[in-house]
């Protein structure tokens, strides 16, 4: 009896963020459809721990350097043994190693997913190894093409968001606001993301200092940028109006508590998953003019865009959005439908399956 095709993802990263969530999401959904799945990661990767918890086979390779000949040899043997139908790489080092060896081993389909909007060091590995490049936004696709990656290889595929999981709940709104002492008359401005420097959270802290007392601020997420952010909040003098929840496994509940989303990322973003998640709630949005983040705004009913660190504009934007806090269910449902149609989980999986089918890979 012929086994279903094996889809193998590789990743250099040991941290936990949008890239790793995208990898696990794809593997989870493909497994549901009947594909065999697996991942190749470094020892200590958070992705491995979470994958194993979901019954996804995990293989370990030291991707810390593409000059590690022992790792190359081990990876070659692993690919020859597993005989995957698809190898999908994500970071730089694993893309060089797994991409090259996948071609040597004649893997039918080699995919490289590009998650960030930042210059690449070389187009060689993209052109030489990958059959297909998934770019997580139009802006990323354009940048790759500008750096001589062949356009015919590039497919824009944002990370799909589970539209059923991320939707407004009046109960969650009440419970979260009560838990954190947010009064009904308070206007809660929030951001849900990992705490990293390029997320621009210090801009939110500085903006908070210019707002009236009824404006409260919340950032939901963990990460290595917390210490710096705490310092920024203290320097802005808004510690009594600023809530840091730390990492949460239930971010969907916190969106419902917010009155305004302030998405402050200023560089390297693809289309952030938490950004799209927030758009599914129809909450008024203040967003920095980061290229990838502007792409979904054609579907958004209430938003203001500002340049990063323009404090006058961010204050004015929040005040303007505060005039539109009453939920218009008809507009919100239309926005949800439009966002899910392009950025939803179902749309992502269907597109990936179409790509696989084009290479004869089906269950």
N, C-alpha and C positions, 0 to 999 in steps of 0.2 A: 504494500500500500504506500502510495506516494505521500510524503509529509508536506504540510503547508509550507510556503516560502518563509525563510527566516529573515527578519528585519533586524539589523544590528546597528545600534547607535554608539558612537564613540565620543568621549569628552575628556578634555584635559583638566577641567575645573574641579576643585574640591569644595567650592563654596555652594551656597544655595541662593538662587535668584531667578530672574525671569528666564534665562537661558536654560537652566536646569529644569525648571518647571515645564518649559516647552518640551524638552526631551522626554520627561516622564509622561506628560500628557499624550504625546504621540504614541509612545509604546503602549500605554494603557488602552488607548482607543483601538489601536491595531490588534492588540491581543483580543479584545472583545469581538472583533470581526473575524477571528479565526486564524490570523497569522501567528507564526512563532516569532517571539521577540527576544531580544537580549541587549545588554549594554557592555561596553568595554571602557573602564574608567581606572583612575589611580586609586591606590590604597587610601582609605580615609575619606573618600568622597561622600558627601551627604546624599548625593544622587543614588549611590550604591545602597545605602541604608534604607532609603525610601523605596527603591526598586525591589529589593529583596523582601521587604514587608508586603509588597503586592504580588509576590511570586514571580518576579521577573528575573531570569538568570543573569548573574553578574560575573564578568571576567575582569581580571586585574592586569593592567600593563602600566609600566612606569613611563608615562607620557611627559615627564618633567623636562626632557630634552630630546630633540630629534637627532642628537648625536650619540645617543645611547644605543650601541650596536646590539647589546644583549636584549634590549626591549624590542628592537626591530626583528631579531630572530624569533623571539617568543611570539610576537604578534603575527609574523608570517605563518608559523606553525598553527596558531589558533585559527586564522582565517582558512587555511587549507583544511583543517579538521572540521570546522563548523559549516563551511561552504554556504555562506549567506547569499540570499538573492539581492539584498540591498545592504550597503554600508552607508550610513549617514553620519558625517563628521560635523563637529561644531566649533572647536577652538583651533588655534593655530598649529600647535605641536601635533595633536592627534590628526589634524587634517593632512599634514605632510606625511606622517607615517602610515596611517590607515588608508588615506587616499592613494598613495603610491602603491602600497602592497595590494590593495583591492584591485588595481589595474593589472598588476603582475599576476595575481591569482584569477584574473578574468571574472571578477564579480560582475554580474549583469548590469547592475545600476549603482553608481556611486553618486551620492548627493552631498553637497556642502551647504549647511545652513549658516547664513550670515546674519547675526543678531544686532550688531551695533552700527551706528553711523559714524564711522571714523576711517581715515585713510588706511589702506592696506599696504603692507611693505612690498608686496610683489604680486603680480597677477599670475605668476607661473603655475602655482599649485592649483589655482582655480581653473585655468585653461587646460592644464595637462592631465589632471586627475579626475575632476568632477564631470559627470555627464550633465548634471543639473545643479543649479545653485538656487536654493530658496532664499530670497531676500525678504526680510521681515517688514519692509516698507518700500514704497515707491522711491523714497529719497535714497535708501540704501542701494536699490537697484540702479538708480541714476549715477550714484557715486562709483559703483563698481564698473559701470560701463565707461565712465570718464577715465578710469584707471586701466582701461584696455582689457577688461574681462569681456569675453564674447557675449554680446547681447542675446544671442539665440539660446544660450545656456541658462539665462536668468529667468526665474519665475517668481513673481511677488507673492509671498504667502505669509501673511501675518499670523501670529499665534492665535489660535481659536479660543474664544472664551465661552464657557458653559453658561448659556443664557438662562437656563433653568435655575442654576445656583444663584446667580447674581440678579436679584430683583427686590424691589422695595418691600419692606415689612414694617407696618406700624408698630407691631409688638417689639421688634428689634430696636426700633427708634426709641421707644419709651424706655426699654430696659437699659440700653447703653447710656442714654442721657442721664437717667437716674443714677446709674452706677458711677458716673464720673462727675456728678453734680452740675449738670448743664440744665439751667432753668428754661422754661418754655419760651420766655422772652429773649433769651440769649440767641445770638446768631453764631452757630458753630461752623468754622471754616476748617477744612481738613485735607489731609493728603495721606494716601495709603500706599506705601512703597518701602523698599529696603533703604536703610540709612547709609547712603553713599554720597561722596562729595558732589558728583555731577548731578545729583537729584535736586540740588539747589535749595535745600531746606532752610539754609541761613537767610535766604531772601524772604521766606515766610516769616521768620522770627523778626526781621527788621521791619517788615510790613506791619506785623502785629503791634509794634510800638507806636505806630501812627494812627491806630484805629480806636474808636470809642470803647469804653469798658464792657459794653454788652457783647462785643465780639470776642469769642473764645476760639482757641486754636488747638487742633489735635493732629498728631502724626502717628499713624499706626504702622509699626514695622520695627524690625531689629536690624542690626548690622554694625560694622566697625566704625561707622561715623557718628555713633551716639555721643561719645565724649566731646567731640568738637561741637556738635549741635547743642549740647547742654551748655557749653560755654557761650555760644552765640545767643541762646535764649537769656542767659544771665546778663550778658552785656547789653541786650536790648531792654532789660528790665521788665520782662513779661512772664516771668516764671509763674506768677499767680494765675495767669490766663492761658497757659500753654501745657498741654497734656501729651506726654509720650507714653504710649501703651506698651511698648516693646513688641516683640514678635507675636503674632496671632495666627492661629490656624483657621480662624473663622472671619476673615476680612469682610466677607459678604454682609455680615451683621452691622459692621461699622459704617458702611456707606449710607445705610438707612438713617443713621443718626445725624448725618451732616446736612447743613443748609447750603453750603457752597463748597465746591472742590477747588483747591488751589494746586495746580500741577506745575511745579516750578523747575523741572528738569531743563537744563540749558545746553547739553551736548551729549553726543554718543548714543542717545536713545534710538532704538528702532521704533516700533509703536509699542510702548509699555503696556503690559498686560493689565496692570492696575488702572491705567488710563482708560482703556476700553471697558473694563469692568465698571468704572464709574459712569461712563456714558450710558450704560444700560439702565441706570437709575433716573436719568433725566434731570439730574441735579444741576443747577446753575454752575458754570465752570469759568474759572480764571486760569489761563494757560500761557506759558511763555512761548514765544515764537521760535520754537525748535522745529526744523523742517518736517520730520516724521510725524510730530504731534499735530501739525496743522492739517494733515491729510484727511482725518475723519470729521473735521469740523463742518463739512458740507451737510452732515446729517444732524448737527447739534442745533437745538432751538435757542438756548440761552447761554451765551458765552461772551467773554471779553478776552482779547489777547494782548499781551504786553511784552516788552523787551525785558530780558533778565536784569534785575537790579534797578529797574526804573521804579523807585518807590512812589513817586507821585502818581504814576499810571496804575500801579497795583492798588493803591488806596482808592483812587477814583473807580477802578474796576470793581472792587468789592462793594463800594457804596452803590454803584449802578446795579449790580446783580442783586443787591438786597431789596430792590424794588420788585423783584420777580420770584419771590420765595414760595408763593402759593402754587401748589402742584396743579398743572393742567394735564389731566389724565389722557386726553385725546392726543395732545402733542407728544407726551411721554411715550405712549404706545407706538406712535409712528416712529419716533426716534429709536426705540428698542428694536422695532422691526427692521429699520434700515441698518442699524449697527450690526445686528445679528446676521443679516443677510450677507454682509461683507466680512465681518470679523468674528462670527460665531464659531463655535466648536464644530457644529455640523458642516458648515461651509468648508472649514479647513480640512476635515477628514475626507470629505468628498473630493476635494481637489487633489489631495495626496494620492488617493486611490486611482484617480484618473491618470496621474503621472506614472504610477506603478503599472497600470494597465497598458500604457503606451510602450512599455518595455516587456510586455508579456508576463508581468508578475501579478498573479491573482490567486485568490483562495477558491 
